[in-house]
Amino acid sequence: MNIQQALNIFGLSGELTEKDIKKAYKQAALKFHPDRNPVGADMMKAVNAAFDFLMQNIDKINQFQSADENARYDFGEELEKVLNILSGLSGVVYEVIGNWIWISGETKTHKDTLKEMGCKWAAKKKQWFYRPEEYKASRNRKEHSIDEIREMYGTNGQRKATGLKRVQKQA
């Protein structure tokens, strides 16, 4: 994750202060609180990862933002939309790691839906994934296992979609 990608989780751009980032975090925490939002627990994984990254790099935020206006967008809204769709797909298991979503389980029957959402198949990992738009231009040449990715970016576990709009923890 870089600074622009973390800011995109909050839909932020321009000259920012620590106060602006904390305010955006509080707004996101309220919006995505699990008691208010069925996919809130998963959204908060991405929000917390972005906030932690920005706080660690607070002195560089204005220096390393992208000058390209097209690089700035509200990925938080996009991520919420994808998680809401995934939570309604029966038998699908998904996990938010950093600001990527890794999708497994009974995906064969939902292949067309996953493709329409912009998900891609990772043949070596035998899972689908959804990532922010800006990652499509960059390419990390090193292969990582899902366990290595979990260790690098943190996760609190997978969620199994129930086919309903409510998300339950996988047993």
NUKENU-366549 format. One record per residue (C-alpha): residue in three letters; x, z, y. Coordinates in steps of 0.02 Angstrom, whole numbers, plus 50000, padded with zeros to 5 digits. Each point is the difference from the previous one (the first is absolute). Example, Ala and Ser with C-alpha at 12.3 -4.5 7.8 and 13.67 -1.06 7.14 Angstrom:
BEGIN
{code: Ala	east: 50615	up: 50390	north: 49775};
{code: Ser	east: 50069	up: 49967	north: 50172};
END
This chain:
BEGIN
{code: Met	east: 50000	up: 50000	north: 50000};
{code: Asn	east: 50062	up: 49963	north: 50174};
{code: Ile	east: 49939	up: 50064	north: 50168};
{code: Gln	east: 49882	up: 49854	north: 50033};
{code: Gln	east: 49923	up: 50016	north: 49827};
{code: Ala	east: 49973	up: 50186	north: 50025};
{code: Leu	east: 49921	up: 49970	north: 50171};
{code: Asn	east: 49885	up: 49870	north: 49922};
{code: Ile	east: 49925	up: 50135	north: 49889};
{code: Phe	east: 49935	up: 50078	north: 50162};
{code: Gly	east: 49970	up: 49837	north: 50093};
{code: Leu	east: 50124	up: 50055	north: 50135};
{code: Ser	east: 50112	up: 49896	north: 50113};
{code: Gly	east: 50082	up: 50005	north: 50171};
{code: Glu	east: 50098	up: 50142	north: 50081};
{code: Leu	east: 49962	up: 50153	north: 49895};
{code: Thr	east: 50041	up: 50184	north: 50008};
{code: Glu	east: 50001	up: 50132	north: 49865};
{code: Lys	east: 49835	up: 50061	north: 50074};
{code: Asp	east: 49921	up: 49826	north: 49975};
{code: Ile	east: 50052	up: 49997	north: 49818};
{code: Lys	east: 49938	up: 50176	north: 49967};
{code: Lys	east: 49833	up: 49955	north: 50083};
{code: Ala	east: 49984	up: 49844	north: 49890};
{code: Tyr	east: 50042	up: 50104	north: 49847};
{code: Lys	east: 49866	up: 50129	north: 50042};
{code: Gln	east: 49871	up: 49862	north: 50026};
{code: Ala	east: 50047	up: 49921	north: 49833};
{code: Ala	east: 49995	up: 50169	north: 49913};
{code: Leu	east: 49824	up: 50029	north: 50064};
{code: Lys	east: 49942	up: 49824	north: 49958};
{code: Phe	east: 50075	up: 50001	north: 49825};
{code: His	east: 49965	up: 50181	north: 49953};
{code: Pro	east: 49941	up: 49997	north: 49818};
{code: Asp	east: 49840	up: 50093	north: 50046};
{code: Arg	east: 49954	up: 49860	north: 50122};
{code: Asn	east: 50069	up: 49847	north: 49914};
{code: Pro	east: 49988	up: 49956	north: 49815};
{code: Val	east: 50174	up: 49920	north: 50000};
{code: Gly	east: 50070	up: 50128	north: 50121};
{code: Ala	east: 50119	up: 50084	north: 49877};
{code: Asp	east: 50084	up: 49833	north: 49966};
{code: Met	east: 50003	up: 49949	north: 50182};
{code: Met	east: 50081	up: 50165	north: 50046};
{code: Lys	east: 50146	up: 49958	north: 49885};
{code: Ala	east: 50040	up: 49848	north: 50107};
{code: Val	east: 49964	up: 50092	north: 50163};
{code: Asn	east: 50113	up: 50147	north: 49952};
{code: Ala	east: 50140	up: 49885	north: 49943};
{code: Ala	east: 49992	up: 49904	north: 50165};
{code: Phe	east: 49991	up: 50159	north: 50105};
{code: Asp	east: 50147	up: 50080	north: 49910};
{code: Phe	east: 50104	up: 49841	north: 50023};
{code: Leu	east: 49957	up: 49990	north: 50186};
{code: Met	east: 50040	up: 50184	north: 50029};
{code: Gln	east: 50169	up: 49976	north: 49915};
{code: Asn	east: 50035	up: 49852	north: 50114};
{code: Ile	east: 49914	up: 50061	north: 50158};
{code: Asp	east: 50150	up: 49959	north: 50110};
{code: Lys	east: 50001	up: 49818	north: 49942};
{code: Ile	east: 49815	up: 49957	north: 50010};
{code: Asn	east: 50001	up: 49904	north: 50163};
{code: Gln	east: 50168	up: 49921	north: 49964};
{code: Phe	east: 49955	up: 49922	north: 49832};
{code: Gln	east: 49822	up: 49941	north: 50024};
{code: Ser	east: 49975	up: 49817	north: 49969};
{code: Ala	east: 49991	up: 49893	north: 50158};
{code: Asp	east: 49889	up: 49879	north: 49901};
{code: Glu	east: 49819	up: 50040	north: 50042};
{code: Asn	east: 49947	up: 49921	north: 49833};
{code: Ala	east: 50099	up: 50135	north: 49907};
{code: Arg	east: 49883	up: 50132	north: 50070};
{code: Tyr	east: 49832	up: 50031	north: 49918};
{code: Asp	east: 49893	up: 50142	north: 49934};
{code: Phe	east: 50053	up: 50013	north: 49819};
{code: Gly	east: 49905	up: 50164	north: 49982};
{code: Glu	east: 49834	up: 49908	north: 50016};
{code: Glu	east: 50058	up: 49866	north: 49879};
{code: Leu	east: 50060	up: 50129	north: 49873};
{code: Glu	east: 49836	up: 50096	north: 50009};
{code: Lys	east: 49902	up: 49839	north: 49967};
{code: Val	east: 50105	up: 49960	north: 49846};
{code: Leu	east: 49985	up: 50178	north: 49932};
{code: Asn	east: 49811	up: 49996	north: 50022};
{code: Ile	east: 49991	up: 49839	north: 49898};
{code: Leu	east: 50116	up: 50068	north: 49866};
{code: Ser	east: 49900	up: 50161	north: 49985};
{code: Gly	east: 49849	up: 49894	north: 49951};
{code: Leu	east: 50088	up: 49903	north: 49861};
{code: Ser	east: 49962	up: 50077	north: 49831};
{code: Gly	east: 50150	up: 50041	north: 49891};
{code: Val	east: 50130	up: 49963	north: 50133};
{code: Val	east: 50136	up: 50130	north: 50030};
{code: Tyr	east: 50088	up: 49999	north: 50168};
{code: Glu	east: 50135	up: 50100	north: 50085};
{code: Val	east: 50058	up: 50004	north: 50180};
{code: Ile	east: 50189	up: 50010	north: 50008};
{code: Gly	east: 50067	up: 49994	north: 50178};
{code: Asn	east: 49889	up: 49868	north: 50079};
{code: Trp	east: 49984	up: 49892	north: 49844};
{code: Ile	east: 49861	up: 50012	north: 49871};
{code: Trp	east: 50045	up: 49976	north: 49817};
{code: Ile	east: 49854	up: 49949	north: 49889};
{code: Ser	east: 49986	up: 50009	north: 49811};
{code: Gly	east: 49870	up: 50041	north: 49867};
{code: Glu	east: 49864	up: 49877	north: 49954};
{code: Thr	east: 50046	up: 49869	north: 50130};
{code: Lys	east: 49969	up: 49842	north: 49898};
{code: Thr	east: 49813	up: 50000	north: 50037};
{code: His	east: 50036	up: 50025	north: 50185};
{code: Lys	east: 50140	up: 49872	north: 50016};
{code: Asp	east: 49905	up: 49887	north: 50122};
{code: Thr	east: 49949	up: 50146	north: 50110};
{code: Leu	east: 50180	up: 50063	north: 50006};
{code: Lys	east: 50063	up: 49828	north: 50049};
{code: Glu	east: 49867	up: 49983	north: 50137};
{code: Met	east: 50056	up: 50167	north: 50072};
{code: Gly	east: 50179	up: 49935	north: 50012};
{code: Cys	east: 50070	up: 50097	north: 49852};
{code: Lys	east: 50147	up: 49926	north: 49906};
{code: Trp	east: 50054	up: 50017	north: 49818};
{code: Ala	east: 50168	up: 50082	north: 49964};
{code: Ala	east: 50043	up: 49926	north: 49830};
{code: Lys	east: 50147	up: 50116	north: 49965};
{code: Lys	east: 49898	up: 50155	north: 50039};
{code: Lys	east: 49842	up: 49928	north: 49920};
{code: Gln	east: 49898	up: 50062	north: 50147};
{code: Trp	east: 49914	up: 49929	north: 50153};
{code: Phe	east: 50054	up: 50056	north: 50173};
{code: Tyr	east: 49936	up: 49992	north: 50177};
{code: Arg	east: 50122	up: 50013	north: 50145};
{code: Pro	east: 50003	up: 49986	north: 50188};
{code: Glu	east: 50010	up: 49824	north: 50071};
{code: Glu	east: 50172	up: 50029	north: 50076};
{code: Tyr	east: 50078	up: 50030	north: 49829};
{code: Lys	east: 49964	up: 49820	north: 49951};
{code: Ala	east: 50140	up: 49937	north: 50113};
{code: Ser	east: 50131	up: 50122	north: 49939};
{code: Arg	east: 50063	up: 50009	north: 49824};
{code: Asn	east: 50091	up: 50142	north: 49917};
{code: Arg	east: 50113	up: 49922	north: 49869};
{code: Lys	east: 50019	up: 50159	north: 49897};
{code: Glu	east: 49873	up: 50030	north: 49862};
{code: His	east: 49928	up: 50175	north: 49988};
{code: Ser	east: 49890	up: 50074	north: 49864};
{code: Ile	east: 49834	up: 50079	north: 50048};
{code: Asp	east: 50077	up: 50172	north: 49968};
{code: Glu	east: 50145	up: 49960	north: 50118};
{code: Ile	east: 49877	up: 49941	north: 50132};
{code: Arg	east: 49898	up: 50159	north: 49979};
{code: Glu	east: 50157	up: 50104	north: 50021};
{code: Met	east: 50056	up: 49904	north: 50157};
{code: Tyr	east: 49832	up: 49998	north: 50090};
{code: Gly	east: 49904	up: 50143	north: 49921};
{code: Thr	east: 49829	up: 50003	north: 49921};
{code: Asn	east: 49872	up: 50126	north: 49943};
{code: Gly	east: 49941	up: 49901	north: 49851};
{code: Gln	east: 49884	up: 49861	north: 49953};
{code: Arg	east: 49815	up: 49982	north: 50030};
{code: Lys	east: 49879	up: 49919	north: 49881};
{code: Ala	east: 49863	up: 49897	north: 50077};
{code: Thr	east: 49830	up: 50049	north: 49935};
{code: Gly	east: 49902	up: 49847	north: 50051};
{code: Leu	east: 49916	up: 50113	north: 50127};
{code: Lys	east: 50054	up: 50031	north: 50178};
{code: Arg	east: 50066	up: 50172	north: 49952};
{code: Val	east: 50179	up: 50017	north: 49939};
{code: Gln	east: 50044	up: 50121	north: 49860};
{code: Lys	east: 50169	up: 50058	north: 49940};
{code: Gln	east: 50058	up: 49925	north: 49838};
{code: Ala	east: 50012	up: 50127	north: 49858};
END
